[in-house]
Each structure stands twice: as structure tokens, then as C-alpha cells.
């Protein structure tokens, strides 16, 4: 068997020949799916119900106003932990809109952490990423106080949140005094892993990306620092170049000796794909529970 190594030089960007309108369609999900807001409206009642029933504890993990997270504690102690990082193209969304994920995981014994992080344009992508890393570090150091097992932490992220989860995998945690072997698995849903194409969308009016910022946070090129099971998931209705980002990241992991799962889910668009968290036998929920509900050594 030949093992793939290295990160090959990219000769021509996949988006190089697109017209501006084509580029916007391929790399701005709100343009590709203009009815995206209906999903948030449909989940609003469920989010409110979950928050009433599970009564999350809000924790501040830094001085910035958005450095907060909600801990949804499962019954008992030393429960496995799952961290969810929301999407929103690094510039929008809030943890309260994703309480439904805790509603799916807490009943099966998984303490769930839903993270807020800094957003553009008030912060740069550097600040966005640093806040996500800090949220993970806080969880490792403090989740035992909330009934979680700091040795069993899984991750998932959607869209820009998948990028932030990949940033966690590309971080040298030993330099921060954190044992990254606590990460039992990662699920990456409809992710963007190289910020560069976002620079040519209208979203960049808020992101304010520069070539230097985009290169610094291109996790398609950065070496992996954390080895764990990974599931990569995209929707068949998403634009082909958006799906291609997941395929490229899959190849990136393979070149680093990993064997990730790869799923393209039939009939799912960029926003509706989150309903997969609510389906008991879906690839998303199956990956998360298999990563998370592992026997303790």
C-alpha cells in the first residue's frame, strides 16, 4: 500500500475560471439557497423547548462579549462530551439557535457544549479562530465541573464551524499544555477549509480577509496535529465547488495517514443538512455517537 504524503502544490485554483456571479453561487450558500431563513424559523420552537427542558449553564470563557458557551449537562457524572461549533461564515449566528443539537445528544448521555465565538467584522479571522480554540481549551480544563469527562471529547462543526473544528485538529495542543488525545472524533459538515475563495464573494465585505489571513487559516494546507476518527459530510444539493472543499479536505487527511469517513447526503442542501442531527440512524448522528460513546479505558 502506498501512503499519501505531503500537500501537493495547487497549480490553478478550482474557482479561477468562474464569473463573479458563478463564484458567488458556488461560495456563498445564502446565494445558492435563498430560502435559507426558513430553517431557523422551523427550529425556533424546538430550540426554545430544549432550553426550557435542559436549562443550559452559560459560561464565559474570555473577556470578549461573544466568548461564551452553553453547557447542556447529561444526567450523572463523567459523561462523554460533545462540542458543537456553528456556521455563519465566521460573521453571524448564535449558540441559542442550535440548542436542538443538545436535545438530540443529552438524552443519550452526552454532555453537550454549544459554543459562541468572536465574529467578523468586529474581529478578524485571527480572533474568530483564537476564540474557538479557547473554547475547546476551556472545555478540556473545566468540563469535569459540569459532569463531563475531559478524557472523552468529540467535536462537530457546520460550514465555518467545520473550519474551526479543523483548526482544532491543526493546533499543537502540547504547546498549550492540553492533552489532545482527549479528542475522540470529529464530524465536519458542509465545511469550508480554505478561506481564499471567500475573498471573491460579497461576504468579504464583512470578513475583511486578506491573502495573508486566508493563507494563515487554510487548513487544507496545514499539517494535522491531532489524530482521531473523522467523518466528513456534505449535501448532494450543494454547489459542486462547495462539495469539492470537503473532498479536498478528505484527501488532505488521507495524505496525513488518516482514513476519514466521507458522505454526500442525497437530497440535502447547505442549511437543511443540520436536520441530520435529529435522525437516529443518520450518518451525522451515527458518526457523533460512535466517536463519543466509546468505552472508558
Order of alpha helices (4+ residues) and beta strands (2+ residues): alpha-alpha-alpha-beta-beta-beta-alpha-beta-alpha-beta-alpha-beta-alpha-alpha-beta-alpha-beta-alpha
